[in-house]
Amino acid sequence: GAMYSYPPLRVHLPLMLPFLGLWIYQRKKFSFAACISFAASLGILIFPLIMKTLNGQVQQRFNLISIFSEGYLRALHKKACFKDLFELFSTNYAQHFTPNFLFFSGDPNYVHSTRHTGILSGLDIAALILALVFLGLFLFRKFRMHHPFKEDGAFLFFVICNILISVIPAALTWSELPNSLRIIGGWPFVCLFTAYIFEQVIKRFWAGWIVFVLMAVLWSTVFFKGYFEVFPNESKGMFAYWTLDEA
């Protein structure tokens, strides 16, 4: 359903499947029969989408804004060679990991963002900082017991890879970058990463859940105040403009 409803997922989900299979295999729950059944079911469900993609019925928008567009390459005096395409792709990819995009101002388009916060919430940022602390403690061998990533390494690898994969669809385009909507496939995995880090903290410090709840309340209060009071005035006319422009 996700692949039918939003084009970036047509890139993300196929790339996710090998990592999903690896995670299942490492959990020792891999079944060849289940894999064949899943592949057959998926193939039947997305067969119409595959055919429409191959004949170009659902590719009009992507063909227009992709880095493979002949008009776009011509305007930049680039060629459809590996060197030029990789340079464009890597530049676009890196734009989604800048401090402004992640932590401070977010998506530059008011239709996608309030522009007052990064695309990561305060809780996500806290989880990222805590993850770096955990990693530092592990590297300096400060854990007295099992480090938190030992048993869940395959899960974390799966989650982090999917966060990185989610940026690929956006990096394959040239318009309105960085773009928070085209990386939408990564958000469930960002949530999983944040929840996992908080769980590890609470296992070691039971009072940690109180801090996280207070952080969530504070962040929500600040964000929604700006969203309902400031953002409507700053983005006034933008939604009507984009609707008319697309029409």
N, C-alpha and C positions, 0 to 999 in steps of 0.2 A: 504494500500500500504506500509506503514512504517513497519508493522508487517511482511510482506512478504520479504522486502528488507534487514532488519537488525535484527538479533536475539534479542538484548537487548530490543527492542520495544515490543517483544512478552511478556515480563515480565511487562514492564512499563505500557503499555496501559490498560491491564485488571485491574491493580491496580489503575489506574487513574479514571476509570469509576464511582466508588462509590463517590469519591470526586466531580466529575463533576455533578453527580445527586444531591448531597447535595447543591452545589453552585446554581444550577438551582432552587432547591426547596426554598432556602433562598431568591432568587430573586423573589419569588412568580410567577414564570413562568413555574412551573412544570405541565406537562400534562401526565396523565397516558396513553392516546392513543398514544401520541408522543413517550413515552418511549417504549411501545410495538412495535411500528413501527421501531424505531431505533434498538432495540434489534434483531428484526427479520431480518432487512436488514444487520446488522453486522454479524449475525449468518450465513446468506447465503454467504456473501462475504468471510468470513474466514473459512468456513467449510472445504475446501481442506487443508488449513494450519493446522487445528485441527487434521485432519486425518493423515497428514504426521508427525505431532509431536507425535501423539499417537503410530504410527508404527515405529517411530525412523528414518524416512527418512531424517529429517532436524536436527537431534539431535547429529550427529557424533561429531562435533566440541565442543559442550557444554559438552557432555559426557566425552570428553578428558580433558577439562580444568576446569571442575566444582569441587567444594569442596566435592561433593558426589562421586567423582571418587574413586573406590576401591584402585587403585594403589597409588594415592596421599595420601589417608588416611593411607594406610599401611606404606608408606615411613615416615610419621610423627608419626607413632605408635598411631594413633587415631582410634576411632571406629565411625560407622555411627549412633551414639546416639545423642540425642538432645544437651547434654552438650558440646560435642566436636564440633559438627557442628555449634552451636551458638557461641562458642568461636572463631572459624575460621571466621565465617561470620562477627561478630562484629569487629574483628581485621582488616579484609579487608575493612569494611565499614569506619572505623575511618581513614584509610590511605588517604581517599579522602577529608579529612577536616583538613589536616595538613597545617601550614603556607607556607611551601615550595611548596606544590602542588597548593594551592590557589593563593598565592601572589608572589612567588619568582622564582622558577625554573620549575614549571608545571610538565607535564608528563615526566618521565625519559627516555622515548623512543623518539629518534630523528625523528622517522617516524610520531609521533603524536604531537610533540612540538618542538619549537625552543630552549627550555631550558633556555632562557634568561628572560622569564616572567612567571608568574603564569598563570593558566588557566583563571583567571578572568582578564578582561581588566581594564585599569585605570578608565574607567567610571563605571564599576561594583563595583570596590573597593570604589569609591567616593559615590555611591548610598548606599552601605552597611554602610559606616561611617555616612552618613546623616540619614539613617534609625535608627541607634543607637541614634543619637542626638534627632530625633523625639520621640523615645521611652522614652528617659531620660526626655524630656520636659513633656511628657504625665504622666509619673510616678510621677513627682514632681509637677504636676498640673500647669504647666506654660502656657498652652494654654488658651488664652482669649476667643477663639471661639471654634467651634467644632474641636476636634482633627481629624487628617487625616484618622485614621483607623476606625472611628465609622461607617460610611456609607459603607466602602469598606472592612469591616472585612472578609466577606465571600469570596470575591475575593482574598484577600491576603492569607487567609488560604488555598484556592485552589492552589494558585501559590507556596507557601512555601512547602506544602505537596508534590507537584509534583517534586520540586527540591530535596527533601529528598528521594522520591520514585525512582528517576532516578539513584541513587547510588546502589540500590539493585541488578540490573543485574551484575554490576561489582563485588560487594561483594560476589556473588555466584560463582565467579571464583578465580583461584589461580595464573594465569600467568600474567606477565607484569603489576603489580599493583604498584601504582595507575594508572588507565587507563582512559584517557580523552575521548576515543571513545565510551567506553561501557556505559558512562553516558550521551550520546548524547541527550537522550530524555529530559534532564533537561534544555538544553540551551534555548529553546523558553521561558521557564518560568523564567530563569535568566534575559532574555531581558525584559520580561513583568515587573518583579520586579524593574529593573533599571529604566525603562521608567516611572513607577508609582511614584517612589520616586522623580524623576526629575520633574514630573508634579506637585507634591505637593509643591516642592520648588518654582517653577515658579509661582504658584498661589499666593504665599505669597510675593515673591520678583521677580518682572517682569524682572529685569536685569539678573536673574539667567541663562536664556537661552544663554546669551552671554558667560558667564563663561563656560557653558557646551559645547558649540560649540568650544571654544578655547581649552578646554581639549581634545575634540575628535580629533581636528586637530593635537595637540601636540602628543597625544598617537599614532595616526596613523602614523605620521612622524617617530617617534622613532621605532615603531614596524616594519614598512615596510622597513626601512633602514636596520635593523638587519636581517629581513627575506630575503631580496634580496642580501645583501652584505656579511653578516657573516654566516648565516645559511647554504647556499649551500656548503661552504667549510667544515664546521663542520660536516655536515651530509653526506658528500660525500661517496658513496658506500653503505649507509644504505638501500636505497630503492631497489637497485638491489639485495642486500643480502637477504632482506625479501621476495622479489618476488621469487627468486630462491629457498629459503628455503621452502616457501609455496608450490611451484610447486613440 
